[in-house]
Amino acid sequence: MTVVHFLATRYRRGYMGPVIPSLYPVYVDYKWSTIPKADFDTSALDEKVTGVLDAVYNTYGELSGDQLESLTHSEDP
């Protein structure tokens, strides 16, 4: 995955916040439950992408779903 691909991903406006349509079916059954952290090989990812993902996780990773939802609803779309 390149930075361009990662940043060019189309997001949709969901009821509880932004949604990536291709990922929605994978996680929809968790509903309000915690999604377990997946182990995967990041070596196939571009270094810039892993940097962005790390920054996002370090900034928002400790927040609850309710806190994340509140953030996404604090601004107009």
PyRosetta script that sets phi, psi and omega in degrees:
from pyrosetta import init, pose_from_sequence

init()
pose = pose_from_sequence("MTVVHFLATRYRRGYMGPVIPSLYPVYVDYKWSTIPKADFDTSALDEKVTGVLDAVYNTYGELSGDQLESLTHSEDP")
pose.set_psi(1, 132.1)
pose.set_omega(1, 178.9)
pose.set_phi(2, -98.6)
pose.set_psi(2, 165.2)
pose.set_omega(2, 178.3)
pose.set_phi(3, -59.7)
pose.set_psi(3, -41.4)
pose.set_omega(3, -179.7)
pose.set_phi(4, -60.6)
pose.set_psi(4, -46.6)
pose.set_omega(4, 179.1)
pose.set_phi(5, -61.5)
pose.set_psi(5, -45.5)
pose.set_omega(5, -179.3)
pose.set_phi(6, -60.2)
pose.set_psi(6, -46.1)
pose.set_omega(6, -177.0)
pose.set_phi(7, -78.8)
pose.set_psi(7, -21.3)
pose.set_omega(7, -179.9)
pose.set_phi(8, -87.1)
pose.set_psi(8, -1.7)
pose.set_omega(8, 179.1)
pose.set_phi(9, -57.1)
pose.set_psi(9, 135.0)
pose.set_omega(9, 178.9)
pose.set_phi(10, -83.7)
pose.set_psi(10, 129.4)
pose.set_omega(10, 177.4)
pose.set_phi(11, -108.6)
pose.set_psi(11, 149.3)
pose.set_omega(11, 176.3)
pose.set_phi(12, -117.7)
pose.set_psi(12, 154.8)
pose.set_omega(12, 177.9)
pose.set_phi(13, -79.0)
pose.set_psi(13, 116.0)
pose.set_omega(13, 177.4)
pose.set_phi(14, -105.3)
pose.set_psi(14, 165.6)
pose.set_omega(14, -178.8)
pose.set_phi(15, -56.8)
pose.set_psi(15, -40.5)
pose.set_omega(15, -175.8)
pose.set_phi(16, -104.1)
pose.set_psi(16, 4.0)
pose.set_omega(16, 178.8)
pose.set_phi(17, 145.2)
pose.set_psi(17, -174.5)
pose.set_omega(17, -177.8)
pose.set_phi(18, -62.5)
pose.set_psi(18, 145.0)
pose.set_omega(18, -177.4)
pose.set_phi(19, -132.2)
pose.set_psi(19, 137.3)
pose.set_omega(19, 169.8)
pose.set_phi(20, -96.9)
pose.set_psi(20, 109.6)
pose.set_omega(20, -173.4)
pose.set_phi(21, -52.2)
pose.set_psi(21, -37.6)
pose.set_omega(21, -177.7)
pose.set_phi(22, -71.6)
pose.set_psi(22, -22.7)
pose.set_omega(22, 179.3)
pose.set_phi(23, -93.4)
pose.set_psi(23, -21.4)
pose.set_omega(23, -175.9)
pose.set_phi(24, -52.5)
pose.set_psi(24, -48.8)
pose.set_omega(24, -178.6)
pose.set_phi(25, -62.1)
pose.set_psi(25, -26.9)
pose.set_omega(25, -178.7)
pose.set_phi(26, -70.1)
pose.set_psi(26, -34.0)
pose.set_omega(26, -172.1)
pose.set_phi(27, -113.4)
pose.set_psi(27, -4.9)
pose.set_omega(27, -173.7)
pose.set_phi(28, -58.6)
pose.set_psi(28, -33.7)
pose.set_omega(28, -177.1)
pose.set_phi(29, -71.3)
pose.set_psi(29, -13.7)
pose.set_omega(29, 177.3)
pose.set_phi(30, -72.6)
pose.set_psi(30, -21.9)
pose.set_omega(30, -178.9)
pose.set_phi(31, 47.4)
pose.set_psi(31, -111.6)
pose.set_omega(31, -177.8)
pose.set_phi(32, -100.4)
pose.set_psi(32, 7.8)
pose.set_omega(32, 179.4)
pose.set_phi(33, -80.9)
pose.set_psi(33, 158.3)
pose.set_omega(33, 175.9)
pose.set_phi(34, -68.4)
pose.set_psi(34, 134.9)
pose.set_omega(34, 176.4)
pose.set_phi(35, -88.0)
pose.set_psi(35, 123.0)
pose.set_omega(35, -178.7)
pose.set_phi(36, -65.3)
pose.set_psi(36, 145.2)
pose.set_omega(36, 178.4)
pose.set_phi(37, -68.9)
pose.set_psi(37, 130.5)
pose.set_omega(37, -179.1)
pose.set_phi(38, -92.4)
pose.set_psi(38, 141.7)
pose.set_omega(38, 172.6)
pose.set_phi(39, -91.5)
pose.set_psi(39, 125.3)
pose.set_omega(39, 176.3)
pose.set_phi(40, -149.7)
pose.set_psi(40, 159.1)
pose.set_omega(40, -177.1)
pose.set_phi(41, -82.1)
pose.set_psi(41, 110.8)
pose.set_omega(41, -178.7)
pose.set_phi(42, -83.5)
pose.set_psi(42, -3.0)
pose.set_omega(42, -177.6)
pose.set_phi(43, -64.9)
pose.set_psi(43, -21.2)
pose.set_omega(43, 179.3)
pose.set_phi(44, -81.6)
pose.set_psi(44, -10.4)
pose.set_omega(44, -179.0)
pose.set_phi(45, -90.4)
pose.set_psi(45, 147.2)
pose.set_omega(45, 175.2)
pose.set_phi(46, -60.8)
pose.set_psi(46, 142.2)
pose.set_omega(46, -178.1)
pose.set_phi(47, -59.6)
pose.set_psi(47, -34.5)
pose.set_omega(47, 178.3)
pose.set_phi(48, -67.2)
pose.set_psi(48, -38.2)
pose.set_omega(48, 178.6)
pose.set_phi(49, -64.7)
pose.set_psi(49, -45.7)
pose.set_omega(49, 179.1)
pose.set_phi(50, -63.7)
pose.set_psi(50, -32.4)
pose.set_omega(50, 175.7)
pose.set_phi(51, -63.7)
pose.set_psi(51, -43.6)
pose.set_omega(51, 178.2)
pose.set_phi(52, -65.1)
pose.set_psi(52, -45.9)
pose.set_omega(52, 180.0)
pose.set_phi(53, -61.4)
pose.set_psi(53, -42.5)
pose.set_omega(53, 177.5)
pose.set_phi(54, -62.4)
pose.set_psi(54, -42.6)
pose.set_omega(54, -179.9)
pose.set_phi(55, -63.2)
pose.set_psi(55, -42.9)
pose.set_omega(55, 179.0)
pose.set_phi(56, -63.8)
pose.set_psi(56, -46.6)
pose.set_omega(56, -179.4)
pose.set_phi(57, -63.6)
pose.set_psi(57, -42.7)
pose.set_omega(57, -179.5)
pose.set_phi(58, -65.9)
pose.set_psi(58, -28.8)
pose.set_omega(58, 179.7)
pose.set_phi(59, -83.4)
pose.set_psi(59, -42.5)
pose.set_omega(59, -170.8)
pose.set_phi(60, -116.3)
pose.set_psi(60, -5.5)
pose.set_omega(60, -172.9)
pose.set_phi(61, -61.4)
pose.set_psi(61, -26.7)
pose.set_omega(61, -179.1)
pose.set_phi(62, -89.2)
pose.set_psi(62, -5.6)
pose.set_omega(62, -177.4)
pose.set_phi(63, -80.2)
pose.set_psi(63, 148.0)
pose.set_omega(63, 176.9)
pose.set_phi(64, -79.5)
pose.set_psi(64, 167.4)
pose.set_omega(64, 176.1)
pose.set_phi(65, -58.2)
pose.set_psi(65, -40.0)
pose.set_omega(65, 178.7)
pose.set_phi(66, -63.5)
pose.set_psi(66, -40.4)
pose.set_omega(66, 179.1)
pose.set_phi(67, -67.0)
pose.set_psi(67, -41.2)
pose.set_omega(67, 177.5)
pose.set_phi(68, -64.3)
pose.set_psi(68, -42.2)
pose.set_omega(68, 178.3)
pose.set_phi(69, -60.9)
pose.set_psi(69, -43.2)
pose.set_omega(69, 178.9)
pose.set_phi(70, -60.0)
pose.set_psi(70, -41.3)
pose.set_omega(70, 177.0)
pose.set_phi(71, -62.5)
pose.set_psi(71, -43.2)
pose.set_omega(71, -176.8)
pose.set_phi(72, -71.5)
pose.set_psi(72, -19.4)
pose.set_omega(72, -180.0)
pose.set_phi(73, -100.0)
pose.set_psi(73, 5.1)
pose.set_omega(73, -176.8)
pose.set_phi(74, -84.2)
pose.set_psi(74, -8.6)
pose.set_omega(74, 179.6)
pose.set_phi(75, -130.4)
pose.set_psi(75, 155.9)
pose.set_omega(75, 173.3)
pose.set_phi(76, -69.8)
pose.set_psi(76, 147.7)
pose.set_omega(76, 179.4)
pose.set_phi(77, -63.7)
pose.dump_pdb("model.pdb")
